[in-house]
Amino acid sequence: MADKKPTEKSPESLARVNRQRLAAEEGVRAMIDVEQKAVAVRRNMERLRALRQAKEVEEAKTQASAPADTKKKRKVKAKA
């Protein structure tokens, strides 16, 4: 019975287990934060896309309702 494990863990192993637990918890929090930021970015992109499309529709309506511009004639300078 030489390879019998002690029932009490050493302070080093307890510290290591505690560090691993804290790292795992921090990792979960970081992943949640990253996902929340990604959702916020997607919402903002959707909002901006809708604004851009509305602006484009408004510009198309404005151009369609405006009278067709006639070509401007260039003034020819008289040679002296």
C-alpha positions as CSV (number, residue, x, y, z in Angstrom):
1,M,0.0,0.0,0.0
2,A,2.7,2.4,-1.0
3,D,0.7,4.3,-3.7
4,K,-2.1,5.4,-1.4
5,K,-3.3,9.0,-2.1
6,P,-3.7,11.3,0.9
7,T,-7.3,12.3,1.6
8,E,-6.3,15.9,2.0
9,K,-5.2,17.9,-1.0
10,S,-2.1,20.0,-0.9
11,P,-2.4,23.8,-0.9
12,E,-0.8,23.9,-4.4
13,S,-3.4,21.6,-5.8
14,L,-6.3,23.5,-4.2
15,A,-4.9,26.7,-5.6
16,R,-4.6,25.2,-9.1
17,V,-8.2,23.9,-8.9
18,N,-9.4,27.3,-7.7
19,R,-7.5,29.0,-10.6
20,Q,-9.0,26.6,-13.1
21,R,-12.5,27.2,-11.8
22,L,-12.1,31.0,-11.9
23,A,-10.7,30.8,-15.4
24,A,-13.6,28.7,-16.5
25,E,-16.1,31.1,-15.0
26,E,-14.3,34.1,-16.6
27,G,-14.4,32.3,-19.9
28,V,-18.1,31.8,-19.7
29,R,-18.6,35.5,-18.9
30,A,-16.3,36.5,-21.7
31,M,-18.3,34.4,-24.2
32,I,-21.6,35.9,-23.0
33,D,-20.1,39.4,-23.4
34,V,-18.9,38.7,-26.9
35,E,-22.2,37.3,-28.0
36,Q,-24.1,40.3,-26.5
37,K,-21.8,42.6,-28.4
38,A,-22.3,40.7,-31.6
39,V,-26.1,40.9,-31.2
40,A,-25.8,44.6,-30.6
41,V,-23.7,45.0,-33.8
42,R,-26.2,43.0,-35.9
43,R,-29.1,45.1,-34.6
44,N,-27.2,48.3,-35.4
45,M,-26.4,47.1,-38.9
46,E,-30.0,46.2,-39.5
47,R,-31.1,49.6,-38.3
48,L,-28.6,51.4,-40.5
49,R,-29.5,49.2,-43.5
50,A,-33.2,50.1,-43.0
51,L,-32.3,53.8,-42.8
52,R,-30.2,53.6,-46.0
53,Q,-32.9,51.8,-47.9
54,A,-35.5,54.3,-46.9
55,K,-33.2,57.1,-48.0
56,E,-32.6,55.4,-51.3
57,V,-36.3,55.0,-51.9
58,E,-36.9,58.6,-51.0
59,E,-34.2,59.7,-53.4
60,A,-35.6,57.6,-56.1
61,K,-39.1,59.1,-55.6
62,T,-37.6,62.6,-55.7
63,Q,-35.7,61.9,-58.9
64,A,-38.8,60.3,-60.5
65,S,-41.0,63.3,-59.6
66,A,-38.5,65.9,-60.7
67,P,-38.8,67.2,-64.2
68,A,-36.1,65.8,-66.6
69,D,-33.2,68.2,-66.8
70,T,-32.4,69.5,-70.2
71,K,-28.8,69.4,-71.2
72,K,-27.0,72.6,-70.4
73,K,-25.5,74.3,-73.3
74,R,-21.9,75.4,-72.9
75,K,-21.1,78.9,-73.6
76,V,-18.5,79.2,-76.2
77,K,-16.0,82.0,-75.6
78,A,-15.5,84.2,-78.5
79,K,-11.9,84.3,-79.8
80,A,-10.4,87.7,-79.8
